[in-house]
Amino acid sequence: MPLPSRPAIFGSMAAVAVVALALKPTQAHAWWVAGGPRVVVAGPPIVVAPRPVYVAPPVVYPPPPPVLVVPPARPVWVPGHWQGTYWVPAHWS
């Protein structure tokens, strides 16, 4: 089977490139790409909701709840003693 010539190879590569570029997806940024001109009536948005109610803050704020503060436990003096066969010197716990 004979091999294709160089112009045939380059021609087929160019055809593949043209088809790939033609099928490439694009974004529609213009009205003529989206299917034709459209008539659009622009105006303020129509909102069907009650107006927000702003309530004044209270005149007097309640005091914060009391906090119970417990002082840290004081260390206890442990005199020297034997613990099994080991002597434990006196120390603070």
C-alpha positions as CSV (number, residue, x, y, z in Angstrom):
1,M,0.0,0.0,0.0
2,P,1.5,3.3,-1.0
3,L,2.1,6.0,1.6
4,P,0.1,9.3,1.2
5,S,2.0,12.3,-0.1
6,R,3.0,15.3,2.0
7,P,0.3,17.6,0.5
8,A,-2.3,15.1,1.3
9,I,-1.1,14.8,4.9
10,F,-1.0,18.5,5.4
11,G,-4.4,18.9,3.7
12,S,-6.0,16.4,6.0
13,M,-4.4,18.0,9.1
14,A,-5.7,21.4,8.0
15,A,-9.2,19.9,7.4
16,V,-9.2,18.4,10.9
17,A,-8.1,21.8,12.4
18,V,-10.9,23.6,10.5
19,V,-13.5,21.1,11.7
20,A,-12.2,21.3,15.3
21,L,-12.4,25.2,15.2
22,A,-15.9,25.1,13.7
23,L,-17.2,22.8,16.4
24,K,-15.5,24.6,19.3
25,P,-18.2,25.9,21.8
26,T,-18.3,29.6,22.3
27,Q,-20.2,32.0,24.6
28,A,-23.0,34.1,23.2
29,H,-22.3,37.7,24.1
30,A,-24.3,39.4,21.4
31,W,-28.0,39.5,20.5
32,W,-27.4,38.2,17.0
33,V,-25.7,35.0,18.2
34,A,-28.7,34.2,20.5
35,G,-31.3,34.0,17.7
36,G,-32.2,37.6,16.7
37,P,-33.2,40.9,18.3
38,R,-35.5,40.9,21.2
39,V,-37.6,43.7,22.7
40,V,-36.8,44.3,26.3
41,V,-38.7,46.7,28.6
42,A,-36.4,47.8,31.3
43,G,-37.7,49.2,34.6
44,P,-37.4,48.9,38.3
45,P,-37.9,45.5,39.8
46,I,-41.4,44.8,41.1
47,V,-41.1,43.6,44.7
48,V,-44.2,42.3,46.5
49,A,-43.2,42.4,50.1
50,P,-44.0,44.6,53.1
51,R,-41.5,47.3,53.9
52,P,-39.0,46.4,56.6
53,V,-39.9,47.5,60.1
54,Y,-37.1,49.1,62.1
55,V,-37.5,48.7,65.9
56,A,-35.7,51.0,68.2
57,P,-33.3,49.4,70.6
58,P,-34.4,49.1,74.2
59,V,-33.8,52.1,76.5
60,V,-32.3,50.1,79.3
61,Y,-30.2,47.0,78.8
62,P,-30.5,44.3,81.5
63,P,-27.3,43.6,83.5
64,P,-25.3,40.5,82.6
65,P,-25.9,37.4,84.7
66,P,-23.7,37.1,87.7
67,V,-20.5,35.0,87.3
68,L,-19.4,32.7,90.1
69,V,-15.7,32.9,90.4
70,V,-14.2,30.1,92.4
71,P,-10.7,30.8,93.8
72,P,-8.1,28.3,92.9
73,A,-7.4,25.5,95.4
74,R,-4.4,26.2,97.6
75,P,-1.6,23.6,97.6
76,V,-1.2,21.4,100.6
77,W,2.0,20.6,102.3
78,V,2.8,16.9,102.3
79,P,5.4,16.0,104.9
80,G,8.2,13.5,104.0
81,H,7.2,9.9,104.2
82,W,8.0,6.4,103.1
83,Q,6.2,4.9,100.1
84,G,7.1,1.3,100.0
85,T,10.8,1.1,100.0
86,Y,11.3,4.7,98.7
87,W,11.6,7.9,100.7
88,V,9.5,10.7,99.4
89,P,10.8,14.1,100.6
90,A,8.4,16.8,101.8
91,H,6.7,18.8,99.0
92,W,3.7,20.9,98.1
93,S,1.0,19.0,96.3
